[in-house]
Amino acid sequence: MAGGPSTPALAAAVANAGGIAFVAGGYLKAEQLRAAVQDTRALTDGIVGVNLFLVAAGETDQGALERYADELAPIAARYGARLGAPDYDDDALEAKLELVHELRPPIVSFTFGCPAPAVVRSLQADGIAVWVTVTEPDEAVLAAGVGADALICQGSEAGGHRGTFLDVDGRGELGLLSLLRLTRALTDLPLVASGGIADAPGVAAALAAGAAAVQIGTAFMLCPEAGTSAPHREALKRPGITALTRAFSGRRARGIVNDFMREHDAHAPSAYPQVHHLTAPLRAAARAAGDSEAINLWAGQAYGLAQERPAAELLATWGEEARAILTGQRPA
């Protein structure tokens, strides 16, 4: 949950409750990531991993990107902001890899791509387990082939960015249960289920389908420890629908449908992180104004199940009730 909702307090609360927590490394500079890891470690002795983005430089339609910027300029002006420079960067990957080699978290997970075999081997040589996010069976085969220790199976129900290796329509759009079963048929690696899990029955279903663990994001976003913005919190409390869009970042991501998505999704090019940088000032200004209609409201399909409760309480409830369901002690 990079970009705000993930905080040291939230990660520490999950780790202290017995879960495996992750510090979101996306969008942070290396020194900011160092501070986030250190702040989290100061609050817990539990298991805390780090998640990193693997941003590949792909072909970008510059004309489409320029037209999109022209389309958004009046909206930015309406909020008293100017659009950002639509530049490419790799999210400071090399600096962050150096940092995790230094800090040695027990786990480093990757999203948006498959790390090179040399990267995997070097992390493992320092005692760091490597987890890779996959959205298709062929991605799972690639990740297993480079020596990944576990696979995070991200179903299409998941909120936020799709973890696909390539941002191509129609790719990475399998539902979680199908993805788990198809992936289990190809590998014996531990599978971590992600996407649309927000309560105990969801946890139990994923475990029954072959997952060794579940990864939950949206269901923690109303917790007091989360850094979720006020307009985003309010949107999570209202009924709505979610959809995939490139409108905010140039890469498909699932969020609650709002005016910005409806008006601009059709024109947004596949250009990440260029569009992310382009819209960042506009979104920040809208967020400061409390306007949920012009910000990315990342949320999974089951966001309506999110509760305003401390993270530790949620984790304990999910664990206890899921165990009861799986052992037949109570109905799902």
N, C-alpha and C positions, 0 to 999 in steps of 0.2 A: 504494500500500500504506500508506495513512494509518493512524495509530493505533499505531505501534510498529515494524513490520518495516522500514520505510523509514528510513534514516539517512544523514547526510552521508557517512559512510565508504562505504556501499554505492553511493550515487549517484556519488561521485567515482571509485570503482573502475570503474564502468561507463563513465563519461566518459573516464577515462584509457586505457581499453582500446579506445576508438574508437566507443563507443555513444553514443546520445543518452539522457542521464539526466534524471530528473524528481525534483524535491523535492515530496513530498506535502504539500499545504497544508491538507488536511482536518483538522478538529478543533483546529488550532493557532490561537492568537491571532495577530494581525498581527505583533506584535513577536517572537513565537516563530518565525513563518515567516521574518521578516527574519534572525534568528539562524541558522536552518537553511540559508538560501541563502548567507549569508556564510560559514558554516562549510564548506559544500560548495565554494564558490569558493576557499577557502583551500587546498583539497586538490587542485584540478584547474583546468586551463585549457581543459578540454573543454567540450562543449555541455551545458548544464544548463538545463532548462525547469522550469516550476512548474505543478502541477495544482491546480485549484480546484473546489470543489463549487458547484453551482447548486441550492440547496434552495428549492423552491417551497412556499408555504403552501397546503396543500390542506385539504379538509374532513376532520375527524377525528371519529370516533365516540367521544365523551367517555365514554359509558357503558361501551363495550368497553375503553377504556383504563383506567378505574377498576377494572373487574373483573380485568383482567390484572394490575394492581398488587396487588390483593388476593391473587391466586393466587401471585404471586412473593414476597410479603412473608415467608412462613415459610422459603423457601429462602434469602433474604438473611440472615435471622436465624441460620440454621444456620452461615453463614460469619462471623458476628459483624459483619454490615454492615446498613446501612439503605438502602432504595431511594432513588434520586435523584429530584429533581423532574422530572416529565415535561413540560418546557417546550419550546416551539418557539423556534428561532432560525435565522437564515439563514447561520450559520457565518461571521459577520463579513465578508460578501462585499465590501461597499463599502470597508472598511478594507484588505482584501487587494488589491482592484483598485487603490487608490491606491498601495499598496506596490509592485506590479509595474510600475506606470507609473514609479515612482521608480527601481527596481532594473533595469528593462529586461532581463529574461531574453530569450533569443532566441525562446522559445516559451512560450505559456500554453495549457494544455489544460483543457477543462471537462468535467465529468461530472454526471449527473442532470438535465441540461436544455440548452436552446439559448440562448446569450447573445443579447441584443438587438442589432440591427444597429448601434446607436450605440456599444455596448460594443466590438464587433468593430472598427469603424472607428477608434475612439480608440486601441485597442491597436496596430493596424496603423500608425497615424500615428506611433507611437513606435518603429516598427521591430520590433514583436513579432508573430510569426506566431500565428495562432489555430487550434487544433485542437479539434474537438468529438467527444465520444464518442457513437456512435449504435448502436442495437441493432435497428433496423427500417429498411426502405427509405424509409418516409415521414419518419422522423427525419433520414435522410441528405438528403432533398430540402429539408427545413426548414433544416438546417445549411448546406447549399450556398447556399440563398437569402439567408442573412444575411451571406454573404461569407467563410465559413470557408476557411482555407488548406489544411486536410487533415482527413480524417475517420478517427477511430479506430473501427473496426468491432469491437465487442465481442460475440463469440459466446456462446451460453449455457453453453459449457464453462468460462468464466472463473470464477476464484475471487473472493470478495469480492462487493461490492454490484453489482447490475445497474445499468448506466448509463442505464436507460430514462428518458425524459422524464416518464412517468407510471408510478407503481407499481401496475400493474393485472395481475392474473393472466392469463396467456396472451400478454401483450405482452413483447417483448424476449426471446423464447425461441427464436430461430432459431440453428441451429448456425453456426459460423464460416464454413465453406466456402459454405454457402447464402447467408449474409449478404454475403460478399464478392462473389459472382457477381451477386446481385440488385442490389447497390449499384453495381457497376461498369457495369451496364446503364443506370444513371440519371445518372451523373456521371463526368467525367474527372478529378476532384480526386484527389490522392494518397490512397491508402487504407493505413491502418496496421492490421494484423491483431492481434487480441487474443483470447485464450481457448484454453486447453488446449495451448499451445505450450510444450514443455519440453525439446526436443532438436532436433538438426539436421534429421531428417526432417520434423518439424513445421514448422520454419522454411521448409524447401524447399517443402513443400506449400502454405503460405500465400502464398509468393512466386509459385508457379506459378499460384495461383488469382486473381492480380491485385493482391496487396498490394505496395506499394512498400517496406514495412518491417514488422517485427513488434514487438509490445510484449509483454514477458514479465514476470510478477510472481512467481507461486508458485515457479517453478524457482529463484529467487534466495533463497528464504526459509530455506534451510539453509546459506547462505554464512556464513562467519565474520563478514563485515561487516554482516550483517543484524541488526536488533534484535528478531528473533522470540523470544518468551518460551520458557522451558525446557519447559513443558508442551505448548506448540504445536509446538515442534521435535520432541518425542517422538512426538506424534500424527502428524506428517508422515512419520515413519519407519516407522509401522505400516500394515499393510493396512487398508483401510476403504472406505467409499463416501461420496460427496458428494451433497448435495441443496440445493435452494433453501429458505430459511426467512426468516421475519420475526421469529422468536422473540427475537433479541438486539437488534435495532435498529428494528423496525417497518417495514423496507424489505427487499424480497427480496435475499438474498445467498447465495452458494454457499459451503458449508463442509462439513467432515467431520462426518458424523452422530454425535452423542453423546447422552447421556441428556437434557440440557436441550432439545435439538431435538426428540427423540422425545416428551417429556412436555408441551412447551408450544407447539410450532409451531401446532397447530390453534386455539389461543386467542389468538394474537398479532394485534393489529389492524394495519392499514396506517396507521402513524402515525410518520413519521420527521421530525425526529430525536427525537421525544418518548420513544419506547421506548428508543432509544439512551441517552438521559440517565437514564431510569428504571433500566435494568439496569447502567449503568456501575460503580457501587460494588460490586454483587454480583459482576460479572465480575472486577473488580480484586482483590477478596478471594479469589475462587477461584483466580485466577492466582497470587497470593502464596502460596497453600496448595499450589500445584503440582497442582491438580485440573483435568485437561483435560475433565472431564465437564460443567462448568458455564461454560465460556468459549467464545467464538466462534472456531472453528478454521477461519478462512477458507482455502480451498484450491480450486484448479481441478481439473477431472476428471482431469488427467494428473499429479496431485501425486506419484504413486508414482515418477515419473522424476526427482524433485528429488535433487540430489547435494550432499554436504558438501564443496564445493570453493570456492576463491576465485572471486569474480565474474569477474575478468579471465580466468581459465582457462576458465570456462564460455563466456564470450563468444567467445574465440578458437576454441574447439573447435566451437561451433555454426556460426560463420562459415565456417571452413575446410571442415567436413564438408558444410554446406549447399551451398556453391559446387561441391564435388565431385559432389554428387548432381545438381544442376541442369545440370551440364556433362557428365553421363554417365560420370564417372570412377570412380564406385563405386555399388553398388546401395543403395537406400534401406533 
